[in-house]
Amino acid sequence: MTHLIAPWAVATLAGVEAWDDQTLGEVERCGRVIGEEREVDADLLREGNYGDLADRLVAYDEKCRAYWAGDPRGDYLLAHRTLHVKTQVDRGGERSDLIEELAFLHGVNGAKPYLSELLSKAPDDSALELLAGPVEAVLERGSELLRAKATIRIIEPLSYPAGLGGLASYGEVARVFVLDVNWAKWRDRDVRRLVSVTSVAEEVWPVPDGVGQTRAA
């Protein structure tokens, strides 16, 4: 019977084992599009003399499924996986703002007051600190006076739109959004000041056999 490996299991094992480019290429070649996901065919890997890797992938895929079915034995790892990057378009007469993404984030409990202040004409850092708690927000200002990055961590089990990374994975414990903000004078509205949104899944997965320690990835 063909054993198809879920993409989240492949990505986690690849990160833990630090696969080289050749291995990554072979795994990509053995992928099959199933619905909206690209799964890896373990039998194709074996045909390409990657039998040991195929066995490890099958074992880890089964371990993950058992882990999330209620068998959380053993060590775990915390991984941060970038799901989607959406950037504002403003060039060559084409303009596209992150309207859907901002509207969704406004609807998350506790996020709207923080975002309203963050994307105002001249946000107050003290006010932002007071509003940051409910969404675990952190503002990082760099050398550019009019630009900054804000990180928002949401632990609600929400159904996110495609522009914010889509549905939560099995091991997801939080969705993290990194917002690139620009307060240049010509950016006269909140949605114009939101330059990009990077959606990241914070996930907890069982450690693959042979690694044997709790770690962050």
Buried (B, 14 or more C-beta within 10 A) or exposed (E): EEBBBBBBBBBBBBBBBEBEEEBEEBBEEBBEEEEEEBBBBBEBBBEEEBEEBBEBBBBBBEBBBEBBEEEEEBEBBBBEBEBBBBEBEEEEEEEEBBEEBBEBBEEBEBBBBBBBBBBBEEBEEEBBEEBBEBBBBBBEEEEEEEBBBBBBBBEEEBEBBEBBBBEBBBBBBBBBBBBBBBBEEEBEEBBBBBBBBBBBBBBBBBBBEEBEEEEEE
